[in-house]
Amino acid sequence: MENKFLNGNMNQDDPGNYVDGKMWNSDGEMSGTQEKTGDVAEKKRWKPGREVMTMKIDSLSENEEFARVVVAVFAARLDPTVEEIDDIKTAVSEAVTNAVIHGYQNGEGTITIEAAVEENVLSVTVSDDGIGIKNVEQAMEPMFSTLPDERSGMGFSFMEAFMDRVEVISAPGKGTSVTMRKKIGR
């Protein structure tokens, strides 16, 4: 059973990543089709006016800093304020840390990070193929943690505080995908 939880105040009619089920090339011409996969971290589509960066990192706590800096540099093309960059870095840090600690329980695994810009909106998706979340809504409650003796349970709260929209899709045994969006330069 897949859990999905959406929180935020951005337009719910998000332009999304699919354009009539067709893939677009860099000239804005249709170049084929691609089926959606059933994986939590499903493949994204490029469309005209949208720039995308994707990277995979090992599930190691020391890669959290690298991930947040790479996403911040990618977001710089939107000319964000220092405060907006700090917000993005904090949210990415929390999402990657959750994947390392909770998704893979400090074990081996791969974390996929995709950042996209479209107009003045940054979208960041952090996905893992770890243990998944049994109850996403409960996991997103402030102070909730599956490791209460070691963790504060504020990761999702920080993501929600610093980004405009947070969407979590997860299924036990199938991993977790956290998508965060932020409009730059209100």
N, C-alpha and C positions, 0 to 999 in steps of 0.2 A: 504494500500500500504506500503510495507516494504522498508525502506531506507537502503542502505549499502554504506559505504565509507571506503576505504582502503588507508592507507598512510604508507609508510615505505620502507626500502631498504633490508629487508631480502628476502630470496629465496621465490618466489611466489609459488613454488611447495611444500609448507609446508606439512610435513608428516600427519598433521591433527589428528583427534581423532577416525576415523573409519577405521577398517581394514576389507575390503570386507563385511561390514554390520554385522560382527560377534563380539561377546564379548569374551574377553580373561580372563582367571583366572590368579592367581599369579604365577602359574607354567608355564605360556606361552602357555597353552592349551586352545583350543576353548571351551567355556562353554555355548554357546547359541547365540541367536540373540536378538537384541533390536531395535525397530523402532525409527526413529527420530521423535521428537514431533514438532508441529508447533509453540511452544513457542519460544520467543526470546531467553530465557536462556535454550537452548536445552541440553539434557543430553549428557555428554561426555563419551567416552569409554576408558577403560584401555587397553593398549597393552604392550607387552614385552618391557622392557627398559624405561618405562615411569612411573614416580611417580606422584601421584595426591593428593592434599589436597583440601577439600571443606568445607566451613563453611557458615553459615547463621547468619546475625546480624540484629538487629532492625535498622530501619532508624532513627538513632539518631546521631547528630553531634559528640557526645563524643565517638562513636564507630569507628570513622575514625582513631584515633591513634592506637587503638587495632588492626584494620585490617592491617594497614601498618606494624606494628611490627610482627604480625603473618606471613605475607607474607615474610618479610625480614628474619625471622628465618628459614622458609621453604627454601628460596633461598640460605641460607648459605651452604647447602650441595654441591653447585657448587663452593665453595671457591671464591666468588667474592671479588673484592677490596672494600675498604670503599666507594670509589666514586660510584661504581656500586650499592652497597646497598642503598646509599643515593638517587640515581636516581630511583631505584625501589620504595622506600618508598614515594618519592615525587609523582610519577605517580599513585600509589595506592591511596594515599591521595586525589589527584585531582579527580580520578574516583569515589571514595566513596562519596566525598563531592558533586559531581554533582548529584549522585543518591539521596542523602538526600535533597538537595536544589531544584534541578530542577525536578527530577523524581517523588518524593513524595511531593514536595513543603512544606518541613518541617513537613509533616504529617506522619501518621502511614504507615508502610510497612516493607517489608523484603528485604534485599540486600544479594545476593548470591555472594560469592567470591570463585573462583576456581584457584588454582595455580598448575602448572604442570612443571616438569623438564623432559627433554628428551635430552640426550647427554649433550651439554653445552648451551642449550636454556631454558630460563624461559618463561613460558606463564602464564599470569594472566588475568582472565575474571571476570569483575564486572558487575553483572546483577541486574536489578530491574523490577518490574511489574508496574511501575508508568505510568505517562501520555504519555511517549514517546516523540520523537522529530519529528516535522513536516518536517524539511529540515535539514538533517544531514550535508550536505556539508556547508551550511550557518552557522550552529551551530559550526562547526570546524574552522571557520575563526577567526583569532586573533582579540580580542577586541569585538567580538559579544557576547551579553548576552541577555537573555529574561528578565533579571532584571538589566538593565543598571545603575540604580541609586544605586544599592547595590553591584553589582559584577563587576569584571574587565573583564570577558570574556576571560581569559587566560588558563582555565583548560585544554582544549584539546591541546593548544599550548605547555603547559608544558609536557603533556603526550608524545606528538610527539618529543619534545626536549630530553627527558630522556630515551625513549624506542626506539628500532629499528623499530618497526612496530606497528601501531595502527589501529584497525578495529572497526568500530561502526555500529551496526545493530539496527534499531529502527523502530517503527511504532506507529503512534498516538493511544493512548489508550491501547497499548500492551506492553509498557516498552522499555527498552534499554539494550543492551549488548555491553560492551566495552572490546575488547580483545587486550592485549598489549604483545609484545614479545621482549625479549632482549637476545642477545647472550652474554654469560659471558666468559671473558678471551679471547679476540680476539686472 
